[in-house]
Amino acid sequence: MDLTGKLQDLLGAAVGQGMVPSAVCAVALDGEALPVLSAGQALRFGAGGALLPAAEQVPAEPGTWYDLASVTKPFSAVAVLALVRDGLLDLDEPVAARLPAFAAAGAADPGKQLVTLRHLLTHTSGLPGIWDGWRQPLPDRRAALASLLSVPLAAEPGTGFSYSCVGYNTAMALAETATGTAWEALIQQLVLDPLEQDGDITFRPDPGHCAATECGTPDGRALVRGEVHDESAHALGGAAANAGLFGTASGALRFAEALRGGFPEILPGPLADLLWQDQLDLMLGPAAAEARTGVGYGQSLGLRIGQLGWMGADAADARGHNGFTGTCFLTDRQRRLSVVLLTNRVHPTRDGTGVVPLQKAVSEAVYAAA
């Protein structure tokens, strides 16, 4: 069986076993994209999680948009590095120097004065993973950002690795302050336009062409389709640095291949290299060895390195990212391949089966073929 047939069987089996309601997969080998594959139903359940009649269900197609969730973060990292390119941001300058709202917490939380942009992008800032401020009444995005920036550190900067959506949204606030431009516009101008995404990656998809996510969320939404699933990003207006982008498989593959090629349309070589270089030794110093024992993979400015649990056994040199909604991509310079797998595994509920076995099986099939 050829690779396309193997991948189609994997997607169909995952849908048939109830692992995911739908899945779309895109692969490039040595720069050549294979046909985009799809299986299952992009919309299967209605408000409250009730199974829809067959006539009202919507099949997944190669062009279906999926909520990328934390796969948004690599796009955010590229945008921030473009601002470093332009001299508007500095990776190693304290964030408090340019972001007054972050600095305001410094008196009660002096460690915040030491946090740099590089800390934020490598999850070594000491900020907690999540911001629960969305649970409170927030009149507007300004109030939401003020709440997020007031979150105290959970650890001293540079003493450990702790995955942090708060850190990425702090980087977003820094970028907006430095440029006077809204984050959505920055992503469009600095990343999506140069890569000619043509609507394949967007913060504002057509809901009718989107895979649905959760039915009944903690923030009170009966059915989420075409708006970001992540509560923090939703409270921040939908366009955030931790989550919020929607993408087709072909759009995400174009990003992965651009990453493999070094983003010549966007970044000079030394900055593009930072997306590939493991930063943990630099950021954590003596604490790096212990961090690696607990984490088991490397971290660049925005990307996971060799996260074999979902990337597969042969992917030690791969870079990529996964997302809570059941999305992932990876790219490998040595093996000259890129893999995108988009699912809506949180439809109708986030408490279903994990998608990691499918991600790993797809990746390993591609590596075997390569």
N, C-alpha and C positions, 0 to 999 in steps of 0.2 A: 504494500500500500504506500502511495506517495504521501508527502508531508501534508498536503491539503486535505486528503482523505482522512489521515490520522487526526488532524486538528478538528475537522468537522465531527468526527466520531466522539472526540473528547468533549466538545461543546454539547452535542446532543445527549451524551450520557449524563453530563452534569445537570442539564435541564430535566431529563427524564427521572433522575434520582432525587429531584427536589433540592439540589444544592443551590441552584440559582434559578430565577424565573426566566432569565435571558442572558445571552453572552454574545459579544462580537469580538472578533480577533483579527488583527492585522500584523503581518510579518514582512520584513525585508531581509533578504540574504544577498550579501555582497552588493548592496545598493539597488537591488531589484525587488520591488514590492510584489508579493503574491496577492491573489484575489482575496478581498475582505470576506470573512465568513461570519455567519450569524445563526443563532438558534434561539428558540423560545419566544416568550411574550414580553414585550417592553412594558405593557400595561396588562396586568392580570387581575388585580384586586381593586376594589373601589374604596370609597371613604369608610373608615372603620375596619377595613381589612376583609370585607365580604368578597367572595369570589364572584367575578363578573360573569354574566352569560357569555358563551363563546363568541357570539356576534359582536359583543362590545369590547372584547379583548383586542389588543393591538400587537401584531407580531413585531419582533425586532428585525431591523434591516441593516445592511452595511452602513447606511447613512444616519442611523439613529444617534441622537445626542445622549450622552451619559453624564451624570454628575461626577466630575473627576475627583471630588473631595480633596485629599491631601496631595494628589498628583498636581494640584495647583502650585504647590510650593516650589518645584523646580522652575516654573515660569516666573514666579516671584523673584527667585534668586537671580535669574538672568536679567530681569528688569533692574534690580538693585545694582548688579554689576555694571549695567549700562550707565547708571548714574555715577558710579565710581569712575568709569571711563571718561565721563564728561566733567569730572572734578567737582561734582555737586555733593558727593558723599565720600567718606574715607572709611575703609574697613576697620581701621584700628583706632579711630577717634572715639572717645566716650560718647555714647548716645546722648547723655544729658547735656553735652555741649551745644547741641542743635535742637533738642526737643525739650522745651521748657516744662511741658506737662509731665514728662518722665523725670526730669530733674527735681520737680517740686516734691517728690516723695523722698528725696535724698536725705533730708534732715532726720526722718524717722527710719530710713532704710539706707544707710550710707553705702552699702555695697552696690547700689544702683549707679553710683557715680563712676564705677569701674567697668560697667557693661559696655562693650563695643558692638559695632555692627557685625563683626566677624563672630563674636559670641552668639549673636542672635541667629545667624545663618547656619551655625554648626550645633545648635542645641546645647551649648555649654554656658549659657548666660546665668543659670541659676533660677530663672523664672519658672513658675509652675507650668504644667502641661496645658491646663485648660483654665478658662475664665468663666466663672459662674454668674457674672453680672447680667447675662441675658435673662436670668430668672427674675430680675427686678424690673419694675416699670421704667422704661427709658423713653423719653420724649422724642429723641432724634439720634442721628448717628454721632453728632458731636458729644452728646452725653454718654453714648456707648463707648466712644474712644476714651473719654476722660476716665470712665470707670475702669476700662482695660489697662490704661497706663498707670493707674494707681495700685495695681496688684503688687503686693510685696514679693520679694525674692523668697524662694524656698531653700536656696543654698547660695553660698558665695560664688561669684563668677569664676569660671575656670577650674572648679574643683570636681566636676563630674559631668557626665553626659545625661541629659534628661529631655526627651522629646517634648517640644513646646510649641503649641499653636500660638500661645501668648507672645512668644518671641518673634514669630513671623509677622504677627499683626502689629507689634511694636516697630518692626522694620518698615512696615507699610506706613505707619504714622510718621516715622522719620522721613521717609521719601516724600510724602505729601507736604510736610512742613518745609523741606529743603527746596521743593520745586514750585509750591503753590498750585499743584495740579492734582486732581482727584486720581485715586489709584486705578480705577477702571480705564481712564484715559492714558495713564502711564503704561499699563500693560499693553494696550492697543498700539500706542506709538512706538514703544521701545522693543516689543517682542513680536506681537502678532502681525503688524504691518510689514516689518522687515522679512518675516518668514512667509509672507503672502498666504496667510491662513484662509482668507476668503470666507470667513464665517464658520469654518470647521471647528474653531475654538472660540468661545465667546462667554461672556457673563450673562448675556440676554438671549437665550435660545427660544425658539418657538415651542411652547409646551406640548403642542400636538405632535411634535416629532421627537419627544424626549422619552427616555425610559423613566418610569415612575420609581420613586424610592419609598419612603415609609408611609404607612397609613396609621395616623394617630401618633403624633410626636410629643415629646415632653413639653414643647412650647405651644401646644394646642392646635396644630395643623392636622386636619382630617385626612388629607391626601396630598403628598408632596410630589409635584411633577412640573418640571421646568423652572423651579426655584431651588436654591441651595438647601441641601438637607442639614448641613452642620448648623447647630443653633447659634454658635458664636458669629459665624459669617452672616447668617440671616439677620441677627440683631445689628450687624454693622452695615446693613443695606444690601447684602448679597454679593457684593464685589469686595473680597478680602484677600489677604495674602496667604492665609492658611487653607482656604477652600473657597469655592464659588465659581470656578470655571467649569463649563460644560464642553465636551468634545466628542467628535466622531472618532472612530478608530483610525481612519486615514489621517485625520488632523493630528492626533497624538503620535502617530507613526512619523509624520513629517517632522514633528518636534524632536523625536528620538533620533532620527537620522541627522538632523541638523546638529544635535548635541554630539553625535558620533563624529561629525565632520568639523567640530570646533566652533560653530556659529560665526563663520567669517563675515556674515552679513551684519553682525551685531557687536562682537567683542574682539579686541586685539588678542593675540595668542596668549600672553601671560595671564590675562584675566580669564580667558576660556579654560586655561589649564587648571584654574582653581576649582572648576566644576569636577575635575577628575582626581585631584590630589586629596588624599586623606589628610584631614586637618586635626585629628584628635591628639596626636603627639604634640603638635605645636600648641594647641589650646589648653591641654590638660597637664602637660609636663609629667611630673612623677605620678600623677593620678591616672595617666593614660593606660598603663598596664592593667590596673584594676578595672577600669571602665571597659576595656576590651573583653575582659573575662566575663563581665556581666552582659555586655551588648552583643558580642560575637560578630560584629561587622564594622566596617569603616564608615566615615561620614565626611563628605566634602562640603563645599559651600552649596548646600541645597539638595544633595543626592545621597542615597544609600550606596554603599560599596560592598559587593559580595554578600548580600543578605540572602544566604542560601536557602533559608526556610521556604521562601516563595519563589526565589529566582532559579532554583534548581542546583543540583550538585556540581554542575560544570561552570557555574557563573561567578567564580571567584574574582574575575576581572571586570564584571559587569557593573554598570552604574544605572540607577533607576529609582523609582519610588512607587509606593502603593497607596491606596486610599480606602477609607473606612467603608465606603459604599460598595466596594468590591472591584475597584479599578487598579490597574498597574501598568507600568511599562519598564522595559530595560533596554539597554544598548551595550554592545561589547565591541570595542575597537579591535581586539586581537582576533576575534572570530568573525568580525565583519557582519554582524547581525543586529537586528532590533526586533522587539516583540511588544505588542500592545494587546492587553486583554481587558475588556470593559464588561462589567456585569452590574446588575442592580440587586445584589444579594440582600439588601435591606428592605426589599419589597416582598411581603407587606410589613415585615418587622425586622428590627435589628437583632433580634434574638435567635435568628435561624442558624443554619449550618454555616460554618466558616468556608471561605472560598480558596484557602491556601492550597489544598490538594490539587485543585484545578489549575491554579496559577503555576504550581511547580510542574505538573504534568505537561502543560502546554510548553513551558520553557524547555524542559528536558527533551521534548519531541523536536523542537526547533534546533537545539544544540546537536542532537543526534543526526539530524539531516544535514547540518552544516559541516 
